[in-house]
Amino acid sequence: MIGAGVFAVFAPAAAAAGTGLLIGLALAAVVAYCNAQSSAALAARYPESGGTYVYGRERLGDWWGFTAGWGFVVGKTASCAAMALTFAGYVTDEHAELVASAAVIALTTVNYFGVTKTAAVARVLLGITLLALAVVLGGIFGGGELGREHLGTAELWTGGGVTGILQAAGLLFFAFAGYARIATMGEEVRDPQRTIPRAVPIALVIALVVYAAVGVAVLLSLGPARLATSAAPLVDAATAGGVGGLAPVAAVGAVVASLGALLALSTGIGRTTLAMARRHDLPVWLSAVHPRHQVPHRAEIVLGVVVCVLVLTLDLRGAIGFSSFGVLVYYAIANASACTLPAELRRFPRWLTGVGTVGCLVLAATLPWTSVVAGVAVFALGLSGRALHRRFGRSGDSRQCSS
């Protein structure tokens, strides 16, 4: 969870809700908690890879499973674009799209040769990210020039209205991406029935505290209006707060978090694409695995091309909004799937799944209208493509597999 999102998401959230983004952060955390609990219950019942793509198929039917899988693929593909743009925003003020594209090409090449982010590397990257955040926040709060008036008026908290706060919550939901991975580790931890339900809220609380600290720091240093236009909020906050010497530390933390998240995301999307292609929910030629490097190399190449197109055509706010739309639909289906579980498998009241489902749909609907329209169009494209493929494409796939 604590990755590139914390370095990027507060700017678009401030544009939507001003200081009210802090209320949106709390709402995003509530929805994330509901989603994680539902995912944990489903993972215990179906301990296999695929996440809600599998849960939706098993509990609600093939079409719901496909919709969830499609939402994951398109949403996380947009997340890759957001990670690349975040990296570029902290590296340069000019030609950010070209720098982001270069990062995507480089990491696509790394993934093609089967180099992935291991748990040990993940710990190192997290340590660097947390250290950078601690140093920068310590400087801002300890010796920086803070504008307390940025948090002090009701107008700043409510200027965006209810819609603005909900939109900020939908955008900030992007920063919580990764929390449900805990829920899918039932085969890898001791006593998962006890460990996972405790780990989920602990992880969410830790992330929420870190995000709240960063949100308050950038608001106090920049104010909501300036924050809304910042391409590198923590660098600008350090400079505006009188501790500009810490700006390179913030930049290093953002670069490490962005590249680490981009590597992990592209790996996960490639594997999900592989699983969907094997079940004929995506073109079967995407299921090809490289005989030497043992990676879905065609899926990796297609992903790299699509992400490059996105970074050249979307800004950071558009990428985050589109990503949030796809992932919120994904988790709405996860909550609906968990609602069908018997009480002894849920371990929490059914109304919690209802809160999660409604919360996801409301946050998705109140995202920037461009993200909503684009998201609906892409889902319509995916569902239509599946319908056509099921009607006309099966025989061609069968011939290709046999050959």
C-alpha positions in Angstrom: 0.0 0.0 0.0 2.7 2.5 0.9 4.1 3.1 -2.5 3.9 5.7 -5.3 0.3 6.6 -4.6 1.3 8.6 -1.5 3.6 10.7 -3.5 1.0 11.5 -6.2 -2.6 11.2 -5.2 -3.0 14.2 -3.0 -2.8 16.7 -5.8 -5.9 15.5 -7.7 -7.7 14.9 -4.4 -7.0 18.5 -3.4 -8.4 19.7 -6.8 -11.6 17.9 -6.1 -12.2 18.7 -2.4 -9.6 21.1 -1.1 -8.8 20.5 2.6 -11.9 18.2 2.6 -9.6 15.6 1.0 -8.8 14.4 4.6 -12.5 13.5 5.0 -12.3 11.7 1.6 -9.2 9.8 2.9 -11.3 8.5 5.9 -14.1 7.4 3.5 -11.6 5.6 1.2 -10.2 3.7 4.2 -13.7 2.6 5.3 -14.4 1.2 1.8 -11.0 -0.4 1.6 -11.6 -2.1 5.0 -14.9 -3.6 3.7 -13.3 -4.8 0.5 -10.4 -6.4 2.4 -12.7 -8.3 4.7 -14.7 -9.6 1.8 -11.6 -10.6 -0.1 -10.2 -12.4 3.0 -13.4 -14.5 3.4 -13.4 -15.4 -0.3 -9.7 -16.2 -0.3 -10.2 -18.6 2.6 -13.0 -20.3 0.6 -11.1 -20.3 -2.8 -7.4 -20.4 -2.1 -6.2 -20.0 -5.7 -4.7 -17.3 -7.8 -6.9 -14.9 -9.7 -8.6 -13.0 -7.0 -12.1 -11.7 -7.7 -11.9 -13.0 -11.3 -12.2 -16.5 -9.7 -14.5 -15.4 -6.8 -17.0 -13.8 -9.2 -17.1 -16.8 -11.5 -17.6 -19.2 -8.6 -20.2 -17.2 -6.6 -22.0 -15.1 -9.3 -21.3 -16.6 -12.7 -18.8 -16.4 -15.5 -19.8 -13.0 -16.7 -19.4 -11.4 -13.3 -16.0 -13.1 -13.0 -15.0 -11.7 -16.4 -16.2 -8.2 -15.5 -14.0 -8.3 -12.4 -11.0 -9.6 -14.2 -11.4 -7.1 -17.0 -11.7 -4.3 -14.3 -8.5 -5.5 -12.7 -6.6 -5.6 -16.0 -7.7 -2.2 -17.3 -7.6 -0.6 -13.8 -4.1 -1.8 -13.0 -2.9 -1.0 -16.5 -3.9 2.6 -15.8 -2.1 2.3 -12.5 1.1 1.4 -14.3 0.6 4.7 -16.3 0.1 6.6 -13.1 3.2 5.1 -11.6 5.3 6.0 -14.6 3.9 9.5 -14.6 4.7 9.9 -10.9 8.2 8.8 -11.5 8.6 11.3 -14.3 7.0 14.1 -12.3 9.6 13.8 -9.6 12.5 13.4 -12.0 11.9 16.2 -14.5 9.8 19.3 -15.2 10.0 18.8 -19.0 9.1 16.0 -21.4 7.6 14.0 -18.5 5.6 11.8 -21.0 8.8 10.7 -22.8 10.6 10.0 -19.5 7.6 7.9 -18.3 7.5 6.0 -21.6 11.2 5.2 -21.2 10.6 3.9 -17.7 7.8 1.6 -19.0 10.0 0.3 -21.8 12.8 -0.4 -19.5 10.7 -2.3 -16.9 8.8 -4.2 -19.6 12.2 -5.5 -20.8 13.1 -6.5 -17.3 9.8 -8.3 -16.9 10.3 -10.0 -20.3 13.4 -11.7 -19.0 11.6 -12.9 -15.9 13.1 -10.5 -13.3 10.4 -9.8 -10.7 10.2 -7.9 -7.4 10.8 -10.5 -4.7 9.7 -10.2 -1.1 13.2 -9.2 0.0 13.4 -6.5 -2.6 10.0 -5.3 -1.6 11.2 -4.9 2.0 14.2 -2.8 0.9 12.0 -0.6 -1.3 9.5 -0.1 1.5 12.3 0.7 3.9 13.7 3.4 1.5 10.2 4.8 0.9 9.4 5.0 4.6 12.8 6.5 5.5 12.3 9.2 2.8 8.8 10.0 4.1 10.0 10.1 7.7 12.9 12.5 6.9 10.7 14.8 4.8 7.8 14.9 7.2 10.1 15.3 10.2 11.6 18.3 8.5 8.3 19.9 7.6 6.7 19.4 11.0 9.9 20.0 13.0 11.3 23.0 11.4 9.2 24.0 8.4 7.1 27.0 7.8 3.5 25.8 8.2 0.4 27.7 7.1 -2.1 26.6 9.8 -4.8 28.7 8.2 -5.0 26.1 5.4 -6.7 23.7 7.9 -8.6 26.2 9.9 -11.7 27.4 8.0 -14.9 25.5 7.2 -14.9 26.9 3.7 -11.7 25.1 2.9 -13.1 21.8 4.3 -16.4 22.0 2.5 -15.6 24.0 -0.6 -15.8 21.0 -2.9 -19.2 20.0 -1.5 -20.3 16.4 -0.9 -19.6 15.5 -4.5 -16.0 16.8 -4.2 -15.3 14.9 -1.1 -16.7 11.7 -2.6 -14.6 12.3 -5.7 -11.5 12.8 -3.6 -12.3 9.6 -1.8 -12.5 7.7 -5.1 -9.2 9.2 -6.2 -7.5 8.5 -2.8 -8.8 4.9 -3.0 -6.0 4.5 -5.6 -3.4 5.0 -2.8 -4.8 2.0 -0.9 -4.2 -0.4 -3.8 -2.5 -3.5 -2.5 -4.3 -3.9 0.8 -6.2 -7.0 -0.3 -3.1 -8.9 -1.2 -3.0 -9.8 2.5 -6.3 -11.5 2.1 -5.0 -13.8 -0.7 -2.1 -15.3 1.3 -4.0 -18.1 3.0 -1.6 -20.7 1.7 1.5 -18.8 2.8 1.0 -17.9 6.5 0.6 -19.8 9.7 -2.9 -20.0 11.2 -4.5 -17.9 8.4 -8.0 -18.0 10.0 -6.6 -16.0 12.9 -3.7 -14.1 11.2 -5.3 -12.6 8.1 -8.3 -11.1 9.9 -5.9 -9.4 12.3 -3.4 -8.3 9.7 -5.9 -6.6 7.4 -7.1 -3.9 9.9 -3.6 -3.4 11.3 -2.2 -2.8 7.8 -5.0 -0.4 6.9 -4.5 1.6 10.1 -0.8 1.9 9.5 -1.3 3.1 6.0 -4.1 5.5 7.0 -1.8 7.1 9.6 1.0 7.5 7.1 -1.4 9.0 4.5 -3.0 11.3 7.0 0.4 12.6 8.1 1.5 13.2 4.5 -1.9 14.8 3.6 -1.7 17.2 6.6 2.0 18.1 5.8 1.4 19.0 2.1 -1.8 20.9 3.0 0.0 22.9 5.7 3.0 23.7 3.4 1.3 24.4 0.1 -2.4 25.0 0.9 -5.1 23.2 -1.1 -5.0 25.5 -4.2 -1.3 25.2 -4.8 -1.3 21.5 -3.9 -4.0 20.9 -6.6 -1.6 22.0 -9.3 1.6 20.3 -8.0 3.3 17.6 -10.1 5.6 16.6 -7.2 3.7 17.5 -4.0 6.3 16.4 -1.4 9.2 18.1 -3.2 7.1 21.3 -3.5 6.0 21.0 0.1 9.6 20.7 1.4 10.6 23.7 -0.7 7.6 25.9 0.3 8.0 24.8 4.0 11.5 26.2 4.1 13.3 22.8 4.1 14.1 22.7 0.5 17.3 20.8 1.2 15.1 17.7 1.8 13.5 17.9 -1.6 16.0 15.4 -3.1 15.1 13.0 -0.4 11.4 13.2 -1.3 12.4 12.7 -5.0 14.4 9.6 -4.2 11.6 8.1 -2.2 9.1 8.8 -5.0 11.4 7.3 -7.7 12.0 4.2 -5.7 8.4 3.7 -4.8 7.2 4.4 -8.4 9.6 2.0 -10.1 9.0 -0.7 -7.5 5.3 -0.4 -7.8 5.5 -0.4 -11.6 7.6 -3.6 -11.7 5.2 -5.4 -9.3 2.0 -4.2 -11.1 3.2 -5.2 -14.6 4.1 -8.6 -13.3 0.7 -9.1 -11.7 -1.2 -7.9 -14.7 0.7 -10.2 -17.0 -0.2 -13.2 -14.8 -3.9 -12.3 -14.6 -4.0 -11.8 -18.4 -2.4 -15.2 -18.7 -5.1 -16.8 -16.5 -7.9 -15.1 -18.4 -6.5 -16.0 -21.8 -6.3 -19.7 -20.8 -10.0 -19.6 -19.9 -10.8 -17.9 -23.3 -11.8 -14.7 -21.6 -9.0 -12.9 -23.5 -7.5 -13.8 -26.9 -5.8 -17.2 -26.4 -2.5 -16.1 -28.0 -1.9 -14.0 -24.9 -1.5 -17.2 -22.9 1.8 -18.0 -24.6 4.7 -18.5 -22.1 8.2 -18.0 -23.1 10.0 -21.3 -23.2 13.2 -20.0 -21.6 12.1 -17.1 -19.3 8.8 -18.7 -18.3 6.9 -15.4 -18.5 3.7 -14.6 -20.5 5.9 -12.6 -22.9 3.2 -11.6 -25.4 1.0 -10.3 -22.6 4.0 -8.4 -21.2 4.7 -6.8 -24.6 1.1 -5.8 -25.2 0.9 -4.3 -21.7 4.0 -2.3 -22.3 2.6 -0.9 -25.5 -0.7 0.0 -24.0 0.9 1.7 -20.9 3.1 3.8 -23.2 0.0 4.9 -25.1 -1.7 5.9 -21.9 1.3 7.9 -20.5 1.4 9.8 -23.8 -2.3 10.6 -23.8 -3.4 10.9 -20.1 -2.3 13.2 -17.4 -1.7 11.9 -13.8 -5.2 12.8 -12.6 -6.8 11.0 -15.6 -4.7 7.9 -15.1 -5.5 7.8 -11.4 -9.2 8.3 -12.0 -9.4 5.7 -14.7 -7.5 3.2 -12.5 -9.8 3.9 -9.5 -12.9 3.3 -11.6 -11.7 -0.1 -12.8 -10.5 -1.3 -9.4 -13.7 0.0 -7.6 -15.8 -2.1 -10.0 -13.6 -5.1 -9.3 -14.1 -4.7 -5.5 -17.8 -4.1 -5.9 -18.0 -7.6 -7.4 -15.8 -8.9 -4.6 -18.2 -7.6 -2.0 -21.2 -8.9 -3.9 -19.5 -12.3 -4.1 -18.8 -12.4 -0.4 -22.4 -11.5 0.3 -23.4 -14.9 -1.1 -21.2 -16.8 1.4 -22.9 -18.6 4.3 -22.4 -16.9 7.7 -19.9 -19.4 9.0 -17.5 -18.6 6.1 -18.0 -14.8 6.2 -17.0 -14.2 9.8 -18.5 -10.7 9.7 -22.1 -9.4 9.3 -23.6 -9.4 5.8 -24.3 -5.7 6.0 -20.6 -5.0 5.8 -20.5 -6.5 2.3 -23.4 -4.2 1.4 -21.5 -1.1 2.7 -18.5 -2.2 0.6 -20.6 -2.8 -2.6 -22.5 0.5 -2.3 -19.4 2.4 -1.3 -17.4 1.1 -4.3 -20.2 2.0 -6.7 -20.8 5.5 -5.2 -17.1 6.3 -5.3 -16.8 5.0 -8.9 -19.8 7.1 -10.0 -18.5 10.3 -8.5 -15.0 10.2 -10.0 -14.2 12.9 -12.6 -16.7 12.5 -15.4 -14.0 11.8 -18.0 -12.8 8.8 -15.9 -16.4 7.6 -15.6 -17.2 7.9 -19.3 -13.9 6.3 -20.3 -14.4 3.5 -17.7 -17.9 2.7 -18.9 -16.8 2.7 -22.5 -13.9 0.3 -21.8 -16.1 -2.0 -19.8 -18.6 -2.0 -22.6 -15.8 -2.8 -25.1 -14.6 -5.7 -23.0 -18.0 -7.2 -22.4 -18.9 -6.8 -26.1 -15.6 -8.4 -27.1 -16.2 -11.4 -24.9 -19.7 -11.8 -26.3 -18.4 -11.8 -29.9 -15.5 -14.1 -29.0 -17.8 -16.6 -27.4 -20.0 -16.6 -30.4 -17.4 -16.6 -33.2 -13.9 -17.1 -31.8 -13.9 -20.5 -30.0 -13.2 -22.6 -33.1 -10.3 -20.3 -34.1 -8.8 -20.6 -30.6 -9.2 -24.4 -30.7 -7.3 -24.6 -34.0 -4.6 -22.3 -32.7 -4.2 -24.4 -29.5 -4.0 -27.6 -31.4 -1.4 -26.2 -33.8 
